[in-house]
C-alpha cells in the first residue's frame, strides 16, 4: 500500500489512534492522543472513524513526500505548513498528489500537531490499537513502539473526496494565556490532605518541569505535604494528580503506569488534558476545583 514517505521525522512523531483499552490488568496502558480535541477534529474533517490513526507531531520538523492522491489536514499547535513550498493553513483539508512534498515547520504556539489523512493512517494493530507507547515498546508502524524514522512509509488509502473542509474558528485551539487554568475533580483521598495544604495547592502556580513527557507532567512549585498514612497500590486514571514524598505534584497522562501507591488529590477534568498537551516545559498552570456534577454537565454539553 502506498502513502507518504518520511524524508524527515521531526523531533518526535508518533502514530496515535484512540488508544489501547482493556489491558490494564496485564500492565498495558492506554496511550492514545495527548490532545484528543485536536485529534478528533483532524478525523472529523474527513468523516474518518473516531478510532482512525493520525500522526502526533511534537514541535515540528516533519517532511513527507506523497506517493498517492489523497487529502490531509493538520490541527492542534500553530505550525507553518508548506505543500511544494506553497504556504498552507492548519485546521483545513488539502489535496495532494504523488510527488508532492509536505513540510511541517516548528510550532509558534502550542507544541503538538495532528496530521490526518482521508481514511486514516493504515498502521497495524497490536492489542487492538496502533497507538505508539515508547516505554512499553508497543504500537507504531512496526508494532514495537518505535517513533517515525526517516525512510518509513505511512500507508494510507487513496482519498476520493476533493471538497475542501475547515474547522470553524470557535472550535480551534487558542494559545493566548500566560497561566493555564486546569480544573481538578477531587478524588476520594482529597479529604486526607489538610485544609492548609489544599489552600496552598489551589492558590499556587506550578511550572512544568523539563523531565515531563506523555507519561506524566512533573510540576515545580510549593511542595504539598502528602498524607502520612501508607496506601496500597491501585489503578491510575488519566489525569490523576499524585503527590510523592517530595510534595511536587505529578499529573499522570496517556502513557502513565497502570498502578501506583502515591496519594492523589484528584484528577484533571478530561476536557483540560488537551490544554496540557499544548504546554511545553517551563509553562505555568494553576489548578481550580470543580465538583464532579459540574464536570459531568460540562462533558454532556460538550457531546451535544
Secondary structure, 3 states (H helix, E strand, C coil): CCEEEEEEECCEEEEECCCCCCCHHHCCCCCCCCCHHHHHHHHHCCCCCCCCEEEEEECCCEEEEECCCEEEEEEEEECCEEECCEEECCCEEEEECCCCEEEECCCCEEEEEEEEECCCECCCCECCECCCECCCCEECCCCECCCCCCCCEEECCCCCCCCCCECCHHHCCCCCCCEEEEEEEECCCHHHCCHHHHHHHHCCCEEECCCCCCCEEEEECCCCCCCCCCCCCEECCCCEEEECCCCCEEEECCCCCCEECCEEEEEECHHHHHHHHCCCCCCEEEEEEECHHHHHHHHHHHHC
